[in-house]
Amino acid sequence: MRLDQNQLNELNEEYSNKSPEDVLKWTLDNLHPNVALASSFGAEDAVLIDMLAKINPEARIFTLDTGRLNQETYDVMDEVKLKYKVNLEVMFPNQVEVQDMVRKHGMNLFYRSQENRKLCCGIRKVHPLTSMLSTLDGWITGIRGDQTQNRSDANKFEIDHQFGGILKANPIIDWIWDQLWDYIKTNNVPYNKLHDVGYPSIGCEPCTRAIKPGEDLRAGRWWWENESDKECGLHMDHSQESANLK
C-alpha cells in the first residue's frame, strides 16, 4: 500500500486529534504483516509495545543490536518478550563492515570526529535498518516532536523518502515526557531501568550518558558534540523531505 501526498494529507487531517491507539490500529489494519515497530527500548517504545500488544498480539517489533548496547537494554528486551510473548526480530550490523571500520578507525572512533560518529551510526544502525525496511511497506516509530528541532515538523503519518517511499507512522509525535510515564505507571509497562538513573534518551552505551538537572532530554546523546539537533541518520530532516516533494 502506497499513499500519494494528497492521501497522506487527508489521513493526517483525519487523525490529527486521534489517539496513538487509533493511529496504530489504522496502520496495522492496512499494513500488517508488512509493517513493524522499530524499538530501541526507551520509554517511548515501551508505551508503543504495550499498545500494539493490546491491539494485535501478532504485531511485528524489531530492534537494532549495534553490539554496543547497555546491559539494561538487553534486560528489558527479555522482560518484554516474557510479558507480551512477542517474537522480537533482532537486526545486527554486517560483520565485515564492522570489522573493517574498527581496523581502520579504532573501537571508539566516534569520539574523534562527527564524521567518524556518523560512519559508526551508519554501519551499526542505518544499514541494518535499511535492510529491514526494504522488506516492509511501512514502519512505526516512537519519535516525539519535542525531542529535536528536526522532529518538531513530523506528522503522525509520513511518506519516508529516505527509505524508498514507505509509510512512516509516528503515533506519539504529539506526546510529552510526562504522558509517557503516566501510561507506563498506569499500565505496569516494563521499561529500561536506565531511566531511573537519569537517562531519558537511550542509545549505545559509549554514546549516551545521564543528563544533569536542567539539561535538555536529549543532552545525553553524543554529548561531546556541539550541535543541538543531533541525529544518527535513522530519521531524516523533515524540511528536506518537504523540499523533495516540491
BELRARA-V941048 format. One record per residue. N is the residue number from 0. SS is DSSP state (a for helix, b for strand, c for the rest). PHI is phi in degrees with one decimal (* if undefined). BURIAL is b if it has 24 or more other C-alpha atoms within 12 Angstrom, else e. Layout:
((N SS PHI BURIAL) (N SS PHI BURIAL))
This chain:
((0 c * e) (1 c -124.1 e) (2 c -102.0 e) (3 c -87.7 e) (4 a -64.2 e) (5 a -65.3 e) (6 a -64.0 e) (7 a -64.4 b) (8 a -61.5 e) (9 a -65.0 e) (10 a -65.2 b) (11 a -64.8 b) (12 a -65.7 e) (13 a -64.2 e) (14 c -102.9 b) (15 c -58.5 e) (16 c -111.2 e) (17 c -92.9 e) (18 c -79.3 e) (19 a -56.9 b) (20 a -61.2 b) (21 a -64.1 b) (22 a -63.7 b) (23 a -64.5 b) (24 a -63.0 b) (25 a -61.5 b) (26 a -62.8 b) (27 a -69.7 b) (28 a -59.8 e) (29 a -98.6 e) (30 a -124.5 b) (31 c -61.6 b) (32 c -94.5 e) (33 c -95.7 b) (34 b -144.0 b) (35 b -150.2 b) (36 b -82.8 b) (37 b -91.3 b) (38 c -116.7 b) (39 c -106.5 b) (40 c 65.9 b) (41 c -91.2 b) (42 a -60.3 b) (43 a -59.5 b) (44 a -71.9 b) (45 a -59.2 b) (46 a -62.9 b) (47 a -66.4 b) (48 a -62.1 b) (49 a -62.6 b) (50 a -63.3 b) (51 a -60.8 b) (52 a -61.8 b) (53 a -78.8 e) (54 a -82.0 b) (55 c -153.6 b) (56 c -59.7 e) (57 c -91.4 e) (58 c -57.9 b) (59 b -87.7 b) (60 b -133.8 b) (61 b -131.3 b) (62 b -139.0 b) (63 b -106.2 b) (64 b -90.8 b) (65 c -75.3 b) (66 c 89.4 b) (67 c -129.3 b) (68 c -83.0 b) (69 c -74.6 b) (70 a -61.1 e) (71 a -61.1 b) (72 a -70.6 b) (73 a -64.7 b) (74 a -61.9 e) (75 a -72.4 b) (76 a -56.6 b) (77 a -66.7 e) (78 a -59.6 e) (79 a -63.7 b) (80 a -61.6 b) (81 a -71.1 e) (82 a -72.5 e) (83 a -103.0 b) (84 c 56.3 e) (85 c -88.0 b) (86 c -94.9 e) (87 c -69.0 b) (88 b -93.2 e) (89 b -100.9 b) (90 b -103.5 b) (91 b -117.4 b) (92 c -69.8 b) (93 c -66.7 b) (94 a -60.2 e) (95 a -66.4 e) (96 a -61.7 e) (97 a -64.9 b) (98 a -59.6 e) (99 a -63.3 e) (100 a -63.3 b) (101 a -67.3 e) (102 a -64.7 e) (103 a -83.2 e) (104 a -115.5 e) (105 c 93.6 e) (106 c -69.2 e) (107 c -110.1 e) (108 a -58.3 e) (109 a -63.1 b) (110 a -75.6 e) (111 c -89.1 e) (112 c -164.7 e) (113 a -66.3 e) (114 a -59.6 e) (115 a -64.6 e) (116 a -63.3 b) (117 a -68.1 b) (118 a -62.1 b) (119 a -64.9 b) (120 a -59.7 b) (121 a -62.3 b) (122 a -73.3 b) (123 a -83.7 b) (124 a -124.1 b) (125 a -67.3 b) (126 a -63.9 b) (127 a -65.8 b) (128 a -63.1 b) (129 a -59.3 b) (130 a -61.3 e) (131 a -66.9 b) (132 a -66.6 b) (133 c -66.5 e) (134 c -100.3 e) (135 c -117.3 b) (136 c -98.1 b) (137 b -171.0 b) (138 b -140.1 b) (139 b -114.5 b) (140 c -125.9 b) (141 c -105.5 b) (142 c -67.9 b) (143 c -125.3 b) (144 c -66.2 b) (145 c -91.7 e) (146 c -79.4 b) (147 c -143.9 b) (148 c -61.0 e) (149 c -57.2 b) (150 a -77.9 b) (151 a -64.9 b) (152 a -95.5 b) (153 c -74.7 b) (154 c -111.3 b) (155 c -65.9 b) (156 b -126.7 b) (157 b -141.0 b) (158 b -93.9 b) (159 b -90.5 b) (160 a -70.1 b) (161 a -66.3 b) (162 a -124.0 b) (163 c 79.0 e) (164 c 81.6 b) (165 b -76.4 b) (166 b -78.1 b) (167 b -121.8 b) (168 b -106.9 b) (169 c -121.7 b) (170 c -63.9 b) (171 c -111.4 b) (172 c -58.7 b) (173 c -102.7 b) (174 c -86.3 b) (175 c -111.6 e) (176 a -55.1 b) (177 a -64.0 e) (178 a -64.3 e) (179 a -59.5 b) (180 a -74.7 b) (181 a -61.0 e) (182 a -66.5 b) (183 a -59.3 b) (184 a -71.3 e) (185 a -64.6 e) (186 a -104.4 e) (187 c 52.5 e) (188 c -87.3 b) (189 c -61.5 b) (190 c -140.3 b) (191 c -70.9 b) (192 a -70.6 b) (193 a -63.6 b) (194 a -62.1 b) (195 a -75.6 e) (196 a -120.0 e) (197 c 95.6 e) (198 c -107.3 b) (199 c -75.3 b) (200 c -123.4 b) (201 c -125.5 b) (202 c -130.9 b) (203 c -74.3 b) (204 a -57.9 b) (205 a -74.6 b) (206 a -111.6 b) (207 b -135.7 b) (208 c -131.8 b) (209 c -67.4 b) (210 c -95.5 b) (211 c -94.7 e) (212 c -53.3 e) (213 c 90.6 e) (214 c -77.7 e) (215 c -61.6 e) (216 c -61.9 b) (217 c -100.9 b) (218 c -64.8 b) (219 c -81.1 b) (220 b -90.6 b) (221 c 46.1 b) (222 c -62.2 b) (223 c -81.1 e) (224 c -89.3 e) (225 c -87.3 e) (226 c -64.3 e) (227 c -89.1 e) (228 c -107.5 b) (229 c -89.5 b) (230 c -135.0 b) (231 c -99.9 b) (232 c 111.2 b) (233 c -73.6 b) (234 c -121.7 b) (235 c -68.6 b) (236 c -61.0 b) (237 a -70.2 b) (238 a -66.7 e) (239 a -70.4 e) (240 a -59.0 b) (241 a -63.2 e) (242 a -64.4 e) (243 a -66.8 e) (244 a -85.6 e) (245 c -84.9 e))
